[in-house]
Amino acid sequence: MSDVIVLGAGMVGVSAALHLAMKGRSVVLVDRREPGEETSYGNTGIVEREGYIPVTIPKDPRALLRYALNQAPEANYHLSHLPKVAGWLMQLWSRSNTAGVEAYAADNELLCRHAVPEHRALAAAAGAERYFRQTGWIRLYRSPASFAGAAKLFELCDRYGVAYRVMDADGLAEIEPHLARIMHKAAIWPETDSVSWPAGVTKAYAARFQALGGRFVHGDARSLTRTADGWSVVAGGETVTAREVVVALGPWTGDILAPLGLKFPLIAKRGYHMHFGATGNAVLNHPIVDVEHGFCLTPMEKGIRLTTAVEFADRDAPPTPRQLEQLKPIARALFPLAEERDETPWLGRRPALPDSLPVIGRAPGVPGMWLDFGHGHLGFTQGPISGRLIAEAMTGQTPLVDLRPFRAERFFGG
């Protein structure tokens, strides 16, 4: 019998397994696919320092009308899916105000301040430093109105001591000469890291886990069963047993927890990406966020990755990459993208809770089960610090930060 089964081999699950192995626990990591092949494969590749502003519902009537008419490239929805997420959206709406953002920022800062150093520590141990770039990333504001809308982010960065620098078009052109000069302002956050291949980083951490004696096996997490002295799961053609289990299945977490009576308000926020070449000698030196249109361009090993924002649809519904088609001409007008390098768009699913914070800690009422999920848009960023915290809690140590804001009980009246 092992000490721990970790379900889910994305960045969150791999990081938890690795930290537990580093503390001497015998760990079996289980996933139906190879490490880093789901949501951790297709993200923007950002390790964000300043994650203080959650994705909220705008209060501006014109923006709401664009959303309602499904005309906004930053948000797409399947009409048939809206009744299923109406309650979730109402909870998000109730938090889409200054008080909600302030509360989120104060809690998320507990994780944000450690996200970059925890990634760098694992990268050094796993030999993954070659993927990391310490260049920061840039947000572009096309209009005075969009720049004014970033005032809260700047205020929070000042409060928590996070560096940034605002630039005009000339200043931006000095560091990104191949971007079109169509911006009102831009800002760079130099403390944020980026990576050239997110899946490669996750796989490197998984390889380090295995080098420390951890086991990775293919299996179906839905076979998880309680036993007299712990848990079992069918994986690798055998029944794997352990005293404790960590559920880190991202948007699939509910499939395991609901039968145990733990029904979280968890949805899958879908997103797409496509890689492109660059025309001529054009080079993109930093990841770039177009704030108005809700997309990111990141230089990756495969090319320039165009990543979309949010699609509200059933988790397992067929892909509908409408947002990518809307964004391609906008992105090409910003940067000289060339040929498409993917045969089909990639589709991923972000696990999102209505308060935009993850669950990290014990499963209420289920002895021997621990939870590490719901990181939304920050799973790649916060996987390593979450993994450290869950490992510290499981081994009887005092966690590096207060875990009370991330307790599962907040969704059950506790």
N, C-alpha and C positions, 0 to 999 in steps of 0.2 A: 504493500500500500504506500502510495506517495503522500506527501504532506498536503499538496494543493493541486487541484485542476484549475487551469485558467481557460475559460471559454472565449474564444475570439482572438485572432492573430493580426488585428490591425495595430496601429501605433499604440493605442491605449492598452490592449491586452498584452502585446509583446513587452511593453515597458513594465507592466505589473509583473509579468513572469520573470523578466530579467532582474528586477529589483529583489524579488523574492529569492531567486537563485543566488544573487550576490549576498544575501543574508543567510545562506546555507540551507535553505529549504529545498526539498526534492519536489520538483514541479513538472507537471505535464501540461503542455500547451496544445489546445485542440482547436482545429478549424477545418471546415470543409474544403478550403482552398489553401494555397501557399500563403505565407506571411505577406502582408501588405498588398493583397490583390483586390481588396474591395475599396471602401471609402479612402483609405490611406494611400491608395494608388493615384487618385486623380485630383487631389486638392491643388491649391495655389502654391504649395511648397514654402509657406511662410511660417516662421517661428516668431509670433507677434509679441512684442513687449507691451504695446499700448492698447490692449483689447478692452477698452472701457465703454464702448458704445455698442449695445446689443442691436440686433436687427429688429426694428420696431415697425409699427404701422403708422404711416404719416397722418398727421392731423389736417394737413392742408387739403381743402376740398378739391382743388384741381388735381392734385396727386392721387387722391382717393378715386376720383372719376376715371383717371387713366388705369388704375388698378381694377376698378369695377368693370371697365370695358375690355380688360385683358390686353391693353395696348402698351404696357410698360415692359421694356426688355429686361428690367431688373427683377420682374416677378411675373411668372406665368402660372395659370391654374387650369385644372380640369374641372369643369363645372360639376360633374357628377361626384367629385371628391369633396366639394365644399361642405355639404352637410355633415360629413364625417369629421371635419376639423373645425366646425363652427365653434364648439366650446373652447377648443385650444386657442383659436383666433380671438375670442372674446377675452380670454385670460391675458393674452399678449396685448390686446388693446388697452386693458386696464393698467398695464405697466408701461405703456408707450407715452410717458410723460417725464417731466424733470425728476420727480421723486423716484420713479422706477429706474431711471438711468443712474441716479445717484446711488441707490441701493445696490444695483448690479455692479457698478464700478467699485464700490467699497469691498464687496465680497470677491469679485473677480481679481482684484489687485493682489489678494492673497496668493493666487496662482500665477498671475502675470509676472510678478517680480522675480519668480524663480524659473519661468519657462525657458528662457534662453540659456542660463547657466546649467540647468539640468540636462538640456539637450546636448550642450557642448561636452559635459562630463561623460554621457553615454557614448557620444560620437568618438571621443578620445579612446574610451575603453574598447569600442567595437571596431576601430580602424575606419570609421566613416567620415572622418574630417574632410576628406577630399570633396564631399558633396556640399559642404557648407560654405556660404559666402557671407561675409560680414560687411555688406554694402548698404544695409538698410533697405527701405522701400518707400515709394513715393505715391501720394494721393494727389490727383489732379482735380482742380475745381474750375469748371468751364465758365462760370458766371459769378458775379458778386454775390448773388443770392446763395449759391451753393457754398461759397467760401464762408459766408456769414453763418450758414447752417453748421459749420464745423467748430463754432466758437466753444461749444461744450466740451468737445474733445480736447481742444487746446487748453481749456481751463483745467480739466482733469489731469492732463499731462503736467501742467505747471504744479498742480497740487501734489502729485505723487512723484515729482522729480524725474520725469521722463523727457529726454532731450528730443527736440524737433527743430526744424529750420524752415521758415516760410520763404518762398522764392517767387519772383515775377517771371515773365516769359524769358527774359534774358538770362536770369540765373538758372532756370531749368535747361535752357539750350546749352549751357556750359557743360552740364553733366549728361544730358541726353540730346545730343545734336540732331538725331534723326526723328525725333518727335515733331509733329506738326505744331506750329505756334498758334494754337487755338485755345489756350488756357488763359483764364484770368489770373489764377494763382496756383501754386503747387506747394506741397510740404513734404519734407523727407524726415523719416524717423530712423536715425542711424543705429539705434540699439536693437532693431529687429533684424534677425537673420533670415536668409532664404537658402533653399537647397536646390540642386540641379536635377534631382531624381527622388521624389518622396518615397516611392516604393523601394528604391535602393537603400535608403536610410533604414526603413523598417526591416528589410531583409538583413541588413548588417547587424541590427540590434538582436534579431532572432538568432543569427549565427553566433553572436556572442553568448546568448542564453544557452545555446546548445554546447558551446565550448566549455561552459561552466558545469556541464552535466545535466542540463535540462533536456527534456524530451519534447519533440514536436511530432504530433500524429494527426492524420486526417480523421475526422469523425463528424457526426451529426450531433450538435449540441442538444437537439430536441430529445435525444435518448437519455438525458440526464435523469438519474433516479436516486432518491434518498435510500440509504442503506442503514443498517443498525448502528454503524460506527462512522458514517460519513456520506460519501457520494460516489456514484459510479456513472460512467458514460461509455458507450460503445465507440471505440476509435481504433484505427489501425488493425482491424480484424480481431480485436480483443476487448475485454471489459476492463477499463481502467478505473481504479478506485483511489480515493484520497479522503483525508479527514475533512478538508475544507474545499470550497469552490469559489472562484471569482468569476462573476458574470460580466464580461466586457464585450458584448456582442453588438454594440452600436445600435442601429435601427432594428435589429433582430432581437434585442433584449426582451421585449414584451412577449415574444413567443415562448420564452422560458419562464418568465415571472408570472404571467397572467394565470396559468394553471395552479400556481402556488398561492393565489389570492392577492398578489401584488400587482395592481393595475395602475400603472403610471400614465399621466397624460403625455405620452411620448409619440411624436410623429417623425416621419422621414421627410426632410426637406431635400428635394432632389436637385441635382446640378449636373452640368455637362462641361466637357472640355474637348478641344481640338488643337492639334499642333500645326504650326505653319513654318515655312521657311521665311527668310528675309530677302527682300529685293536688293540686288547689287551688293554693296559693301555695308548696308545698314546694320547697325548693332544696337541691341537694347541692353543697357548696363545695369538696370535695376528692375525689380518687379514694379509694375505700374497699375494703380487702381483708378479707373474712371468713375468718379463718385456719382455723377448724374446718371450714368447708364448701368452701373452696378456690375462691371466686369473687371477682370484682372488679366494683364499680360505678364507672364513670367518667362524669362529665358531658362529653358530646360535643355537637357542633353539631346532630346529628340527635336528640339526647335522651340519656337515661341508658343507657349501654351496660353490659349484663350480660355478662361474659366468663367462660367456664368454664375449668377447669383442664385435665385430660389425658384423652384417649381413645386407647387402644391399639387400632388397627385398620389394615387395609391403607390405604396412602396414598390410593388412588383408589377405595376402596369408597364406596358411596352413603352419604349422611349418615344418622346415627342420633342425633338430638339429645336423647337420653334425659336427659342431665345437665341440660339447660336446663329440661325439664319438672319434674325434681326440685327445681331451685333456685328456680323462679319463686315458689312460696309462701314459701320461706325468705327470699328477697330482699324480697318484699312485706311480710313481717313486720318487716323491718329498716328499710325506707324506703318511703314511700307511692308506689309505682310505679303508673302509670295504664295507658293503652292501649299495645298493642304497635305499633311503628311500622315493622316489617319484615314483608313478606308471608311470608317464610320465614327460618329461622335461617341465619346465615352460617357457613360451615365453612372453617377454615384449618388449615395443617399446619406445625408447627415442626420444623426440622431438628435432631435431637438425637444427640449422641455419648455413650457411657456415662460419660465423665469430666466431662461437662457443660461442657467448654471448647471453643471454636471451633478450627478449623484456619486459620492465617494464615501464608502463606509459599509457598515453592517446592513444586511437585509432585515428589516424589522419582522420579528416573529418567525424567522427561519434560521435556526441555529446552524452555524458552520457555513453560511453563505455570505459573501461579500459582493458589493456592487461597485462598478466603475464604468459609468456610461453617461450619455446625454450631453456631450461636450459641444454639440452643435457645430458651428463653424471653426471651432478651436481645438478639435480633437488631435490634429497633428501637432499643434503648438503645445498643448497641455498634457499629452500622453506621458512623457517622462516624469513630470512633477506629480501627476496623479498616481503613477506607478510607484513612485517613492513613498507617497503618503499612505497608500493602501498597504504597502509592504511594512511600513513602520507600525501602522495600527495592528496588523495581523500578527506581528512578532512582539507585541507588548511594549513597543517603544512609544515615546511621546511624539506624535507627528510634527513635522517641521512647522506646519501652520494649523490653525484652529479649523477643524473639520465641521464644526456646527453648521455653517451656511450650506454645506453640501450633504447634509444628512437626508436620507430617504424619507424620514418621518415628516418632513415639511409638507409632503403631499398627502399625509394621512392624519392631519390634525395635531402632529407632535412637534 
